[in-house]
Amino acid sequence: MKLLLLFIVAMSAYSANCALTDAEVTQKFNEFKTKYGKTYADANEENFRKQLFAKNLEKIEEHNKKYEQGQVTYTMGVNQFSDLTPEEMRPYTHGVLRPKN
């Protein structure tokens, strides 16, 4: 149930802000899976992870546009964590997450 709720939240956030086409997201997701050796239990899990990846990719692109405009001082990029929820990231960040603006 929690996985379904996270999927719905990811889908709605992604749909509301989508600047990339589905084909672009699919290509980048496939490159991500290859680069980081990602495999998923089934098609539902893969679709869920793809939607999380798309949401995170959108955040990365928005942030990097701010960098290009001189609004922030660093860039962001896709990494091995780009298909995780914030809760799943917590062990890797020791519970420290950036505050929302």
Buried (B, 14 or more C-beta within 10 A) or exposed (E): EEEEEBBEBBBEBBEEBBEBEEEEBEEBBEEBBEEEEBEBEEEEBBEBBBBBBBBBBBBBEEBBEEEEEEEEEEEBEBEEEBBBBEEEEEEEEEEEEEEEE
